[in-house]
Amino acid sequence: MLSRDWSVPETDVLGAIHDACQSDRQAVLATIVRVEGSAYRRPGTKMLIDSDGDDVGSLTAGCLEDEVRSLATAVFKSGESRIERFDLSGDDDVWGLGIGCNGVIDILLEPLTDTFEPALRAFEDGENGTVITVLDSETEAFTRGDRTYYHDDAGEFHELVGTWPDDVLNRLKDPALTLATAGNAETVTVDILGSAVTLFCNGIAAPPKLVVFGTGYDAAPVVELARLAGFRVTVVGFRGAGTASDQFPDANRVVSSSPAQIRDALELDERTYAVVMSHNFVDDRLALEELVQSPVPYIGLMGPHKRFEEMLEAFADEDRTFTETELSSIYTPIGLDIGGSAPYQIAMSIVSEVLAVYNDRSPDHLRNRDAALHDRTEIVLDKQSQ
Amino acid sequence: MLSRDWSVPETDVLGAIHDACQSDRQAVLATIVRVEGSAYRRPGTKMLIDSDGDDVGSLTAGCLEDEVRSLATAVFKSGESRIERFDLSGDDDVWGLGIGCNGVIDILLEPLTDTFEPALRAFEDGENGTVITVLDSETEAFTRGDRTYYHDDAGEFHELVGTWPDDVLNRLKDPALTLATAGNAETVTVDILGSAVTLFCNGIAAPPKLVVFGTGYDAAPVVELARLAGFRVTVVGFRGAGTASDQFPDANRVVSSSPAQIRDALELDERTYAVVMSHNFVDDRLALEELVQSPVPYIGLMGPHKRFEEMLEAFADEDRTFTETELSSIYTPIGLDIGGSAPYQIAMSIVSEVLAVYNDRSPDHLRNRDAALHDRTEIVLDKQSQ
């Protein structure tokens, strides 16, 4: 169900880069490392250009990709990384004319090496990390392309290219952790023994997970849209229901479980979002009871409010009441109030709600939002590094 | 990009029924004609069962479809329409057990005939209509399956099966118009010369239209998701840009135009929703000026608020200012505030916003909504018919 290669979910772009890392194919990796002003995509956005001209991902809405492809050809020939600046603001004669992005975009092009492999493997494994790459250095101690990788789960750096003194890594640890968790990227210039070194700190957060409890016809559109929105999706069929067939080609995983045992069968952590839609009152109730005892921040329950009230009554009959905190994570009726009653419209309402909760947004119209469109991650380096 | 046949957009279900009407294939049409209590899908929902067992569309989340398929086999054999009641409420022993839909669903199964063809042709042509079918009658003047069709654009009825006295049609005209516009369906019992006749009034509203101005990489996910959400989608490339390639397989139409001439080139009516994302400041501005002079209720403009302010300044330089009414239809930054910066996440934010505006909803979480989940269309029949 995935679209053409230049507009695929981010998870698939990183997957393609990971595949290329592990293969013998020659490829060039293009990454947005800095944006001044506004641009369609943010720092950290990647595009992979294969030596045979295929590419995966895109850096803009198509404004720069042709130029990036020809630059990649030069990188294939020279084997040398390069940084290119594209001034899309109105004042620039070459790229500015009429495009109106008002942004200046710096793009790093580099021959793809296996130095990206550990970060991408961690991503596949559901772990966060930050790849730190030297863009420019005033000191010979560092060269463009020197790279270290901070692995969040392990809490330590892997030196991949170049020599990274311990005190530098110590100063980078907190920002690396912050960026890894947020999945944001920033370019910073640090002072190392009196010389300026410019680093691109590329936080790569593991994709959030969506678990869909239910294998009805209405589950497939939820799975499909959630995958497109960048979630790792697990479908859970109770007692094997619906899990044997090829009903969910878009799911990352289809498992069978019993509703009362989902906490044992699944890793329900604070990055897991749950959608309960088995259409079976008893099963939904059992699953709900398990989910409120887990750290999942979102439990979406399909069905009208009246059904949930009946569920609460059934719980009350067993002397089970819910705290405000438990209730706050339950979203029922599930979804954003965007109207529509067709399966894909309902699925869109659900996945939009999950995204809003994941991103901690209040799902109003963006034209009513006062804050900036994108959350930036402020990172603070110690005094010496400013 | 469309999913399996039992969870396809409504537009595709109706398209498949239309195809079957025009072919020699034998098929049974199953339609939800009445829901008491709550159910996943609403009256008017259709499922087509082919004589070779293929089906398109679904009536529930999979709870009843197997049974509907076997009933369809009986309809194939007998050639007779039938109405089946499924009691999914907790009190019923057969279907109620644990499912917890709390609903009673009546389903009409009928051999598909070309009596549905005019309504579906109108739908394809972007016109509204209401198909009125006799479900039960105490008088011999009507038989189950008698059918008339109200064509909104023509403002008149077509008698398709049975004899429909003028006074009956006159009484049905207003409700038929109301349901056609809303795309809602209701079953009503009317008194005809002292006898009760139960009619299923199935309003079929033409699908809303989305016009995407722009052919960048970011447009394809918008087109894909809008199609899944039930929109007819036209992509407009300015001066031929992007319109020659096979870049938009999901679009219903890809056309080339000039931004200043879109009102001539396109039918921009009150059922058309516009997304302006050419990424070209001048083109976007020209298109915006055309759109605010058209009756389109929604003009989504890609880009940060600052860009729109610059656009307003450019307009002001030409002494063009906008009224509050004009500004109210402009949504910029485009989309709902659900976070995310990847192309599909942005597309979901856009299509969710268009759905919310189309359905006149305030895009909060549904758990905060006081009103019923589904809008019902109240229809009033004259006194004699109550």
Interface residues (C-beta under 8 A of the other chain):
Chain A: M1 S3 R4 W6 S7 P9 E10 S38 Y40 R41 R42 S58 T60 A61 G62 C63 E65 G90 G98 I99 G100 C101 N102 G214 T215 G216 Y217 D218 A219 A220 P221 E224 L225 L228 A229 G230 G242 Q247 M277 H279 N280 F281 V282 D283 D284 G303 P304 H305 K306 R307 E310 I330 Y331 T332 P333 I334 G335 L336 D337 I338 G339 G340 S341 A342 P343 Y344 Q345 M348 S349 V351 S352 E353 L355 A356 Y358 N359 D360 R361 S362 P363 D364 H365 L366 R367 N368 R369 L373 H374 D375
Chain B: M1 S3 R4 W6 S7 P9 E10 S38 Y40 R41 R42 S58 T60 A61 G62 C63 E65 G90 G98 I99 G100 C101 N102 G214 T215 G216 Y217 D218 A219 A220 P221 E224 L225 L228 A229 G230 G242 Q247 M277 H279 N280 F281 V282 D283 D284 G303 P304 H305 K306 R307 E310 I330 Y331 T332 P333 I334 G335 L336 D337 I338 G339 G340 S341 A342 P343 Y344 Q345 M348 S349 V351 S352 E353 L355 A356 Y358 N359 D360 R361 S362 P363 D364 H365 L366 R367 N368 R369 L373 H374 D375
